[in-house]
């Protein structure tokens, strides 16, 4: 980016502070109306409650404020990269998102969005996209080389579903292929993807990994989300039974220090066939 382009980006900071949510809300409406297939990647409940537009607005603002040295945002970008790889985000998605972002800036700002300003934001976005693509390529490569690792989605079977007295339910999830699963560290999470008939979409939801890493299975604890339309958690509790299959991402999160224990005894199949919510 040129010095002049960086100055133009910084000059938009007051606008982003005042109207960032307007921009990102318009952006997501545009994305989902034109590229509706991306609804399968995003958790739509987070759009209905405004959480995702707000998160994006804050991220764009932080990037604009630090355009002179984006490296100060590296820890945040790495965290976002973990989230993206757990959702199977790929480089081609950045092309689509970039097109909609620049168009949204133009549509929301109107005549204030001069060709020079749009060129500056295009350069800024390309810089950020290339940085994220590089971070995520490294994460994908690491996942592929780990024992038991994988990328994108892997089918698992619900081996057991055990409710406790507080109403939370622990799911024990084993890989359908019977092969090893990769280790994870304290505080890491994975995404569970389900088809939601009421939305006619696949929907992901992150869950923190419970117990100790063992190489055989994963366990997650699911808590009900009252009144939440399209809740993956509620469908897991109400509809999914032992023997059913789920799509899982590989463990993600920026604290990958595995805590190992002796391989456990396989959990017996239960009859009749967040919780720690991660941001």
C-alpha positions as CSV (number, residue, x, y, z in Angstrom):
1,X,0.0,0.0,0.0
2,X,1.1,3.5,-0.7
3,X,1.4,6.2,2.0
4,X,-1.5,8.1,0.5
5,X,-3.7,5.0,0.6
6,X,-2.9,4.4,4.2
7,X,-3.8,8.0,5.0
8,X,-7.1,7.5,3.2
9,X,-7.8,4.4,5.3
10,X,-7.0,6.2,8.5
11,X,-9.3,9.1,7.5
12,X,-12.2,6.7,7.4
13,X,-11.8,5.8,11.1
14,X,-14.4,8.3,12.4
15,X,-16.9,7.0,9.9
16,X,-16.2,3.4,11.0
17,X,-16.7,4.4,14.6
18,X,-20.0,6.0,13.8
19,X,-21.4,3.8,11.1
20,X,-19.4,0.5,11.2
21,X,-22.5,-1.5,12.2
22,X,-24.5,0.0,9.3
23,X,-21.7,-1.0,6.9
24,X,-21.3,-4.6,8.2
25,X,-25.0,-5.2,8.4
26,X,-25.4,-4.1,4.8
27,X,-22.4,-6.2,3.9
28,X,-23.8,-9.4,5.3
29,X,-27.2,-8.8,3.7
30,X,-25.5,-8.4,0.4
31,X,-23.3,-11.5,0.8
32,X,-26.3,-13.7,1.8
33,X,-28.5,-12.4,-1.0
34,X,-26.0,-13.0,-3.7
35,X,-23.9,-15.9,-2.3
36,X,-26.5,-17.7,-0.3
37,X,-24.3,-20.8,-0.1
38,X,-22.2,-19.0,2.5
39,X,-25.1,-19.2,4.9
40,X,-23.8,-22.8,5.4
41,X,-20.5,-21.5,6.7
42,X,-21.7,-18.7,9.0
43,X,-23.7,-19.4,12.2
44,X,-26.9,-17.5,11.2
45,X,-28.0,-17.1,14.8
46,X,-25.0,-14.8,15.3
47,X,-26.3,-12.6,12.5
48,X,-29.9,-12.4,13.8
49,X,-28.7,-11.2,17.2
50,X,-26.1,-8.8,15.7
51,X,-23.1,-10.4,17.2
52,X,-21.3,-11.2,13.9
53,X,-21.9,-7.8,12.3
54,X,-20.6,-6.1,15.5
55,X,-17.5,-8.4,15.5
56,X,-16.7,-7.5,11.9
57,X,-17.3,-3.8,12.5
58,X,-14.8,-3.9,15.4
59,X,-12.3,-5.9,13.3
60,X,-12.4,-3.4,10.4
61,X,-12.0,-0.5,12.8
62,X,-9.0,-2.1,14.5
63,X,-7.4,-2.8,11.1
64,X,-8.0,0.8,9.9
65,X,-6.5,2.2,13.1
66,X,-3.4,0.0,12.7
67,X,-3.0,0.2,8.9
68,X,0.5,1.5,9.3
69,X,1.6,-1.6,11.1
70,X,-0.9,-4.5,11.0
71,X,1.6,-6.8,12.7
72,X,0.4,-5.4,16.1
73,X,-2.8,-7.3,15.4
74,X,-1.1,-10.6,14.7
75,X,-2.3,-12.4,17.9
76,X,-5.9,-11.4,17.0
77,X,-5.4,-12.5,13.4
78,X,-4.1,-15.8,14.5
79,X,-7.1,-16.4,16.7
80,X,-9.4,-15.5,13.7
81,X,-7.3,-17.9,11.6
82,X,-8.0,-20.7,14.0
83,X,-11.7,-19.9,13.8
84,X,-11.6,-19.8,10.0
85,X,-9.9,-23.1,9.6
86,X,-12.4,-24.7,12.0
87,X,-15.1,-23.5,9.5
88,X,-13.2,-24.7,6.4
89,X,-12.6,-21.2,5.1
90,X,-10.5,-21.2,2.0
91,X,-8.7,-18.6,-0.2
92,X,-11.5,-18.5,-2.7
93,X,-13.8,-17.2,0.1
94,X,-11.7,-14.1,0.5
95,X,-12.2,-13.2,-3.2
96,X,-16.0,-13.3,-2.7
97,X,-15.9,-11.5,0.6
98,X,-13.6,-8.8,-0.8
99,X,-15.9,-8.1,-3.7
100,X,-18.9,-7.7,-1.4
101,X,-17.0,-5.5,1.1
102,X,-15.8,-3.0,-1.5
103,X,-19.2,-2.9,-3.0
104,X,-20.8,-2.3,0.4
105,X,-18.4,0.5,1.2
106,X,-19.5,2.1,-2.1
107,X,-23.2,1.6,-1.5
108,X,-23.2,2.7,2.2
109,X,-20.9,5.8,1.8
110,X,-22.4,6.9,-1.5
111,X,-20.7,9.9,-3.1
112,X,-18.1,9.9,-0.3
113,X,-16.8,6.6,-1.7
114,X,-14.5,8.1,-4.3
115,X,-12.6,5.9,-6.7
116,X,-9.4,6.8,-4.9
117,X,-10.9,5.7,-1.5
118,X,-12.3,2.5,-3.0
119,X,-8.8,1.8,-4.5
120,X,-7.3,2.3,-1.1
121,X,-9.7,0.0,0.6
122,X,-9.2,-2.6,-2.1
123,X,-5.4,-2.5,-1.5
124,X,-6.0,-2.7,2.3
125,X,-8.3,-5.6,1.9
126,X,-5.9,-7.5,-0.4
127,X,-3.1,-6.9,2.1
128,X,-5.2,-8.3,5.0
129,X,-6.6,-11.2,2.9
130,X,-3.1,-12.3,1.9
131,X,-2.0,-12.2,5.5
132,X,-4.9,-14.3,6.6
133,X,-4.5,-16.8,3.8
134,X,-0.9,-17.3,4.8
135,X,-1.8,-17.8,8.5
136,X,-4.5,-20.3,7.6
137,X,-2.3,-22.1,5.1
138,X,0.1,-22.8,7.9
139,X,-2.6,-23.9,10.2
140,X,-4.1,-26.3,7.6
141,X,-0.6,-27.7,6.9
142,X,-0.1,-28.3,10.6
143,X,-3.4,-30.1,10.9
144,X,-2.6,-32.3,8.0
145,X,0.7,-33.4,9.4
146,X,-0.5,-34.1,13.0
147,X,-1.1,-37.8,13.8
148,X,-4.9,-38.2,13.5
149,X,-5.3,-34.7,12.0
150,X,-7.5,-33.6,9.2
151,X,-8.9,-30.5,7.5
152,X,-12.4,-29.5,6.6
153,X,-15.1,-31.8,8.0
154,X,-14.7,-35.4,9.3
155,X,-17.7,-37.7,10.1
156,X,-18.0,-38.8,13.7
157,X,-20.6,-41.1,15.4
158,X,-22.3,-40.3,18.7
159,X,-21.2,-43.2,20.9
160,X,-23.0,-41.9,24.0
161,X,-25.1,-39.0,25.2
162,X,-25.2,-38.6,29.0
163,X,-27.3,-35.9,30.8
164,X,-26.3,-34.6,34.2
165,X,-28.5,-33.3,37.0
166,X,-28.0,-29.7,35.8
167,X,-29.6,-30.4,32.4
168,X,-26.3,-30.3,30.5
169,X,-25.5,-33.3,28.3
170,X,-22.1,-34.8,27.5
171,X,-21.6,-36.2,24.0
172,X,-18.9,-38.8,23.3
173,X,-17.9,-38.6,19.7
174,X,-15.9,-41.3,17.8
175,X,-14.5,-41.1,14.3
176,X,-16.5,-43.1,11.8
177,X,-13.4,-44.4,10.2
178,X,-12.1,-45.8,13.5
179,X,-8.8,-44.1,13.1
180,X,-6.9,-42.0,15.6
181,X,-8.0,-38.4,16.4
182,X,-5.5,-35.6,16.8
183,X,-4.6,-34.4,20.3
184,X,-5.7,-31.1,21.6
185,X,-4.7,-28.6,24.3
186,X,-6.4,-27.1,27.2
187,X,-9.1,-24.6,26.1
188,X,-9.2,-25.7,22.5
189,X,-12.5,-26.2,20.7
190,X,-14.0,-27.8,17.6
191,X,-17.0,-27.0,15.5
192,X,-20.0,-29.4,15.1
193,X,-21.9,-29.0,11.9
194,X,-25.5,-30.1,11.6
195,X,-28.2,-29.8,8.9
196,X,-31.0,-27.7,10.3
197,X,-34.3,-28.5,8.6
198,X,-36.0,-25.3,9.8
199,X,-33.3,-23.2,8.0
200,X,-32.6,-25.7,5.2
201,X,-28.9,-25.0,5.9
202,X,-25.9,-26.7,7.4
203,X,-25.0,-24.8,10.6
204,X,-21.7,-24.9,12.6
205,X,-21.4,-24.3,16.3
206,X,-18.2,-24.3,18.4
207,X,-17.8,-26.4,21.6
208,X,-14.9,-26.5,24.0
209,X,-13.3,-29.9,24.2
210,X,-13.8,-31.6,27.6
211,X,-11.7,-34.1,29.6
212,X,-8.2,-35.1,28.6
213,X,-6.8,-35.7,25.1
214,X,-6.7,-39.4,24.4
215,X,-6.4,-40.0,20.7
216,X,-9.6,-42.1,20.5
217,X,-12.6,-39.8,20.9
218,X,-13.8,-36.3,21.8
219,X,-16.3,-35.2,24.4
220,X,-18.3,-32.0,24.4
221,X,-20.8,-30.6,26.8
222,X,-24.0,-29.1,25.4
223,X,-26.3,-26.7,27.1
224,X,-29.8,-25.8,26.0
225,X,-30.4,-22.4,24.4
226,X,-34.1,-21.5,25.2
227,X,-36.0,-19.7,22.4
228,X,-33.1,-19.7,20.0
229,X,-34.2,-20.4,16.4
230,X,-31.8,-22.6,14.5
231,X,-29.8,-23.6,17.6
232,X,-27.4,-26.4,16.9
233,X,-27.2,-27.1,20.7
234,X,-31.0,-27.6,20.9
235,X,-31.1,-29.9,18.0
236,X,-28.2,-32.0,19.5
237,X,-30.2,-32.3,22.7
238,X,-33.6,-33.0,21.2
239,X,-33.0,-34.9,18.0
240,X,-29.5,-36.4,17.8
241,X,-29.2,-39.9,19.4
242,X,-26.4,-42.4,19.9
243,X,-25.5,-43.9,16.5
244,X,-26.2,-40.7,14.6
245,X,-23.4,-39.1,12.6
246,X,-22.1,-35.5,13.0
247,X,-19.5,-33.5,11.0
248,X,-16.6,-32.2,13.1
249,X,-13.8,-29.8,12.5
250,X,-10.3,-30.6,13.8
251,X,-9.5,-29.0,17.2
252,X,-8.7,-25.3,17.0
253,X,-7.7,-22.5,19.3
254,X,-4.4,-20.8,20.2
255,X,-3.5,-22.9,23.2
256,X,-2.4,-26.2,21.6
257,X,-0.5,-27.7,24.6
258,X,-1.8,-31.3,24.7
259,X,-2.5,-32.9,28.1
260,X,-2.3,-36.7,27.6
261,X,-3.5,-39.5,29.8
262,X,-3.7,-43.2,29.4
263,X,-6.0,-44.4,26.6
264,X,-9.4,-44.8,28.2
265,X,-11.8,-47.7,28.0
266,X,-14.2,-47.3,25.1
267,X,-17.5,-45.8,26.3
268,X,-20.4,-48.3,26.0
269,X,-23.2,-47.5,23.7
270,X,-26.1,-45.9,25.7
271,X,-29.6,-47.2,25.3
272,X,-32.2,-45.4,23.2
273,X,-30.3,-45.8,20.1
274,X,-21.3,-23.7,26.8
275,X,-22.3,-25.6,28.4
276,X,-19.1,-23.7,27.5
277,X,-20.1,-21.8,24.4
278,X,-17.0,-20.6,22.5
279,X,-17.1,-17.1,21.0
